[in-house]
Amino acid sequence: MALPKAKEIVSSNPVVVFSKSYCPFCVNVKELLNQVGASFKAIELDTEADGVEIQAALAEWTAQKTVPNVFIGGKHIGGCDATTAMHQSGKLVPLLTEAGAVAKASA
């Protein structure tokens, strides 16, 4: 049940961060998303009853065993390093905007 649940969460939210509340890398990614004004859904795997199963399903689905596990517009982005690198190269905000997670700036 964990994999269909994870896929449902990803498909019904523009941005999803599978996270653990105590993980400093997860905190960094959530802070970055907040800084750029993105709305996102954080799933704290350490507080979810089936968090262990969801993390195992994500590892099977994305080949990434660690958190944060970030999805934007239904696409797997990666973890903290990948998300930060995407932001530094100027690609994060356009992707978030395209996914509908950031309001387009009015000219």
ABEGO torsion letter per residue (X at the ends): XAAAAAAAAAAABABBBBBBAABAAAAAAAAAAAAAGBBBBBBBAAABAAAAAAAAAAAAAAGBABOBBBBBGGBBAEBAAAAAAAAAAGAAAAAAAAAGABBBBBX
